[in-house]
């Protein structure tokens, strides 16, 4: 259907009293046999599916609001609304509803629900009494008017009749004229009465009245009336704030006068609801539901109008990225985009999707890449908030952009690397910005929200990109701090048994990092650990610690205990073959003897298995073929590892070379690597890496495990509470097929 008069959006009111967009379509009114009555039907314009099928019930109260809205309730706590593109279409459907119910289309409500208390006296109200009789709008009658308005609030029928009377006689503007007279005469009693009148009129909850009260020539007088709350000793100065303090900044001139007026109106009405009106009681809360809807639909309209004005937004992004733009102007532009994104949160998913796609097409991400690297703290903070909206909306959109960057720029200015550097160099003592950026980075590298289609595997592509172009930036401070086998600062740790000893502050983090890797139970990583002889520094740390019963001792023992309990055969064989003589004297735990026992049991099984193969020549051939295949895999693995090491060495060398004179690690806080010590940053990359193509034993779920909090020494071994969840998941999925992660060369 191409008739735009009947084009509508369908909304439902959710439990939070916010309108949810159910889709856009075309409305018709027709007889539905199944429902046995004339019904409203809305079919989606995209595929013709049925968005709404609602019988026009004779007892349902329908309301027409703002000339283009029809609102009604079909059941308790289930409100519906049709928002028409054109007033003519709204009028047609409204007349159809009134025709079915036998009502006058001139009214903006077909009927109100009747309270039981009112139903008993309903017959006493004359049929011909359509309006409440209002007193003359005079200074001497203000108290009488205030009493009348207050008295009708408990009666739906009387509220409706009072609203009709106020509209039909132009009463609102007359009242606001009296306000100006009272203020000139400093008539406080009259001003207090006007406060009660205006507050009561707002609680009538009628959109038609709001249109008058919030118009340009009335809204400031409405605000003025609400300043004179009788409960206050002195009136508030809301008008002074709205006209002098709150300045509307047009970073780019808005040429559409209707849009500008809508922005002013929405800000002022939101101020009335949030600041001026007192918090409503339970009884009063429903009186302002139409006011909430009024603000909501205004915001939807503003975002839509700005989004459709491509010339305006194009100019915003052009000036934002122009090197000639001065700092103050750029700050205003970034704050505008931030507010624009915040405004868009009122949109429903379909509209929000179109909104962010428009921003992406206009170049929001390249613009952020520029402003996030600026020295202005306010600009960087606003840019981080904008980046948060984008990552929250679509991590895939951000990933797609950053993976295209290496073709256009060098590693130094990649968006992800800019984010990492901002995270590392956060000057806030509370590290608020760093924590926010860490969460965004974690979201971007989380395999759980990565797409995997037949044509494109996002996990493999993005994680390979990250390890090749970004990992060296993330680890550079850690490597710089440990480049000469010692840290720039040692921490004195009091040992309960042996007095004071010095512990490398990076050691607990490195140990926890290795524990995370081993916890994945992925043979690819296990082979890398064996090849690099990475257990040697762990065992040296254990031996150097001596007989001290402390955190380091317990954490190392727990690591080996995990290997024994999980029976990780390749690591057990490596440890026993290379380090058992050094570990054999440790008898205060049975961990290492247990490892030796596991090792010997496995050797016996292998021996028996070999004997069985020897009985069958064909089995021997198969076994040899398997052996040679394994060798080839190992060679491939070694080749891949070699390429990975070469890439890292080149990238790290290039990074450290280009950073000379640009980033000064020595300017960090006194303890700049607290996050690395707890391994909150590093562990997420290992989890992500395990899910890259391989998924290890976790089948891609590793990255969803949150970093564990620093271990607390209670008794014996250290308990990592989050590791238990990992291990349970891994045991359940241990039989899943495993693939080797593919690392880009």
HELIX and SHEET records of a PDB file:
HELIX    1   1 UNK A    4  UNK A    6  5                                   3    
HELIX    2   2 UNK A   87  UNK A  101  1                                  15    
HELIX    3   3 UNK A  116  UNK A  119  1                                   4    
HELIX    4   4 UNK A  122  UNK A  124  5                                   3    
HELIX    5   5 UNK A  139  UNK A  141  5                                   3    
HELIX    6   6 UNK A  142  UNK A  151  1                                  10    
HELIX    7   7 UNK A  152  UNK A  154  5                                   3    
HELIX    8   8 UNK A  156  UNK A  168  1                                  13    
HELIX    9   9 UNK A  171  UNK A  185  1                                  15    
HELIX   10  10 UNK A  188  UNK A  202  1                                  15    
HELIX   11  11 UNK A  207  UNK A  213  1                                   7    
HELIX   12  12 UNK A  219  UNK A  227  1                                   9    
HELIX   13  13 UNK A  238  UNK A  240  1                                   3    
HELIX   14  14 UNK A  241  UNK A  245  3                                   5    
HELIX   15  15 UNK A  257  UNK A  271  1                                  15    
HELIX   16  16 UNK A  272  UNK A  276  3                                   5    
HELIX   17  17 UNK A  285  UNK A  288  5                                   4    
HELIX   18  18 UNK A  289  UNK A  308  1                                  20    
HELIX   19  19 UNK A  310  UNK A  321  1                                  12    
HELIX   20  20 UNK A  327  UNK A  343  1                                  17    
HELIX   21  21 UNK A  344  UNK A  346  5                                   3    
HELIX   22  22 UNK A  349  UNK A  362  1                                  14    
HELIX   23  23 UNK A  364  UNK A  371  1                                   8    
HELIX   24  24 UNK A  377  UNK A  393  1                                  17    
HELIX   25  25 UNK A  395  UNK A  405  1                                  11    
HELIX   26  26 UNK A  411  UNK A  413  5                                   3    
HELIX   27  27 UNK A  415  UNK A  424  1                                  10    
HELIX   28  28 UNK A  432  UNK A  444  1                                  13    
HELIX   29  29 UNK A  447  UNK A  449  5                                   3    
HELIX   30  30 UNK A  458  UNK A  469  1                                  12    
HELIX   31  31 UNK A  471  UNK A  481  1                                  11    
HELIX   32  32 UNK A  505  UNK A  519  1                                  15    
HELIX   33  33 UNK A  523  UNK A  531  1                                   9    
HELIX   34  34 UNK A  535  UNK A  545  1                                  11    
HELIX   35  35 UNK A  551  UNK A  565  1                                  15    
HELIX   36  36 UNK A  569  UNK A  583  1                                  15    
HELIX   37  37 UNK A  591  UNK A  614  1                                  24    
HELIX   38  38 UNK A  617  UNK A  659  1                                  43    
HELIX   39  39 UNK A  665  UNK A  667  5                                   3    
HELIX   40  40 UNK A  674  UNK A  678  1                                   5    
HELIX   41  41 UNK A  682  UNK A  690  1                                   9    
HELIX   42  42 UNK A  696  UNK A  698  5                                   3    
HELIX   43  43 UNK A  702  UNK A  704  5                                   3    
HELIX   44  44 UNK A  721  UNK A  732  1                                  12    
SHEET    1   A 7 UNK A  50  UNK A  55  0                                        
SHEET    2   A 7 UNK A  37  UNK A  44 -1                                        
SHEET    3   A 7 UNK A  19  UNK A  32 -1                                        
SHEET    4   A 7 UNK A   7  UNK A  13 -1                                        
SHEET    5   A 7 UNK A  78  UNK A  84 -1                                        
SHEET    6   A 7 UNK A  69  UNK A  75 -1                                        
SHEET    7   A 7 UNK A  62  UNK A  65 -1                                        
SHEET    1   B 2 UNK A 491  UNK A 495  0                                        
SHEET    2   B 2 UNK A 499  UNK A 503 -1                                        
END                                                                             
